[in-house]
Amino acid sequence: MSNSTIYERFAETVARGPEQPAIVEQARTLTYAQLDRRIDVIAGSFPSQEKFIGIVADHGADFIASIFAVLKTGAAYVPAEPDFPEERIRFMMKESGAGFIITQRKYQEKLTGFPLLFLEDMAGEPPTQEPLYLTRPEALAYILYTSGSTGVPKGVCVTNANVCHYVRAFQHEFHTVPGDVMLQYSVCSFDIFVEEVFTTLLSGAALAIPVGQARTDVNSLMDFVREKNVTILSGFPYLLMELNGLEKIPSSLRLLISGGDILRESYVNRLLPQVTVYNTYGPSETTVCCSYFRCNGQKALEDGTYPIGKAVPGTTIELLDEEGRPVPVGAVGELCISGGGVSDGYLDKSKNEMFVTKADGTRLYRSGDLGYLLPDGNLAFLHRRDSQVMILGKRVEPEEVENVLCDCEEVQTAVVCPFTDEHGLSYLTAYVVPEGTGFVLSEVKKKLFRYLTPFMIPEFFVIVDHIPLTPNGKPDVKRLPVVLKEGGC
């Protein structure tokens, strides 16, 4: 199994249960055998053998079949959501050198200038001669574009072996079996999508894909979950926070997985008596998650957040200082990850400075995230190494302020953002979603002063009805209003 490729694992799953449900949509269900036939139809339509193939299409059975068709031919897929900015899609496809893009006719104009292959034209029976399958575990499976600090997306190159490593780690912890149904809710550009698709379809479970209102309204989504007997849901903590506000969640759910951002106790306190909840951690560069923490029966940390847990099998997480030396137990260090999930790095190799090789030959990814080891052996996440700002000559971590603010009972959630005025001096603005109607700023500030020094208190507070999110599910600071200070921002 350690030498498997994704498609080899999938083919084994098909052989074990060809009539098991694989894809569950609102109006139809495809078995593994039917999905496999659709994969062959799509792969048989490819005009040429390529190294990279783009996919820009609506979520559904054809989207999933396209991914496996690309993998079956030995290529790597480059996914993009149809509603991504046009220039972002063009950058991704050009940099990766995608030979063609699998898409739908309605997106033709957005993809002008690229060779296109339309899913509507791929009909009929599979070709009599199966597509040639020539790939190895170390071959690339996909390129996932993450936001770069310079504003230019960075393409993370993930191998078949990386994905199979993560599927084994997931299976070891969560024991997915035929009969389980995983919700496919994430956008294709984030690791949660990888988790949803591959841990499900390489384990004989079913993938349930909602469309329309079920993707935008939590009540409609829960109706879909209930109707399709979804058992596993993986998402950002903000989705779990929405579920936490419901009177009850569907009884079919056995597991909720939070990833991609900090999980606060207040986001899941009403969920914990109903379902198993996990907090997870892992950069895209190390393939989905590299640590798990089961929240049920455990206390949150003093700042109201949950630990990120312990490394998954086949992975090591070290806490190192700036010189790469281990820090003492309990001291703050950078989370540095090695093991089967460490990817091939970025497509632009000039950006690979955070991937290092140790003296013993171990390949390591320096995450840029800071954390510390708890007495029970679990890891706690603090913040990004580069998130500090200077206010009145003193270092301030906006996330520390954010944690204290979110711990106030009057606050449902909040984001604290640093800005600079026209003189280049930093100041903080807090964007707050109140809990009910009892938000009184003077009372909230009194609580903040109990835990924070005066220079750490945000200068401005803005009430918002929700925190806007990026397509990757993180707070979209650019869509929040900026409170100008002395003409600067």
Protein Blocks (a to p, Z undefined) as FASTA:
>chain_A
ZZpcfklmmmmmmmmmmmbcfbdcfkbccdfklmmmmmmmmmmmpgbdcfbdcddddedf
klmmmmmmmmmnopacddddfkbcfklmmmmmmmnopabdcddfklmmmmgoiacddfkl
mgcjddfbdcdddddfklcfbdcddddfkopacdddddfklmmmmmmmmmmmnopaehia
cddfbcfkbfklmmmmmmmmmnopacdddehjllmpmklmmmmmmmnopabdcddfklmm
mmmmpmbdcfklmbdcdehiacdfklmmmmmmmpccddddddfklgpiabdcdfehpacd
fkopacebjadehiacddddfkopacdehiacddddedjklcgbjfblmlmmmpccdfko
pacddehpacdddfkopacdfbdfklccceehiacdfklmmmmmmmpmkbmbdcdddddd
fkopacdddddddehjlbcfklmmmmmmmmpcfklpcfbdcddfbdcddfkopacfklpc
cddeehiZZ
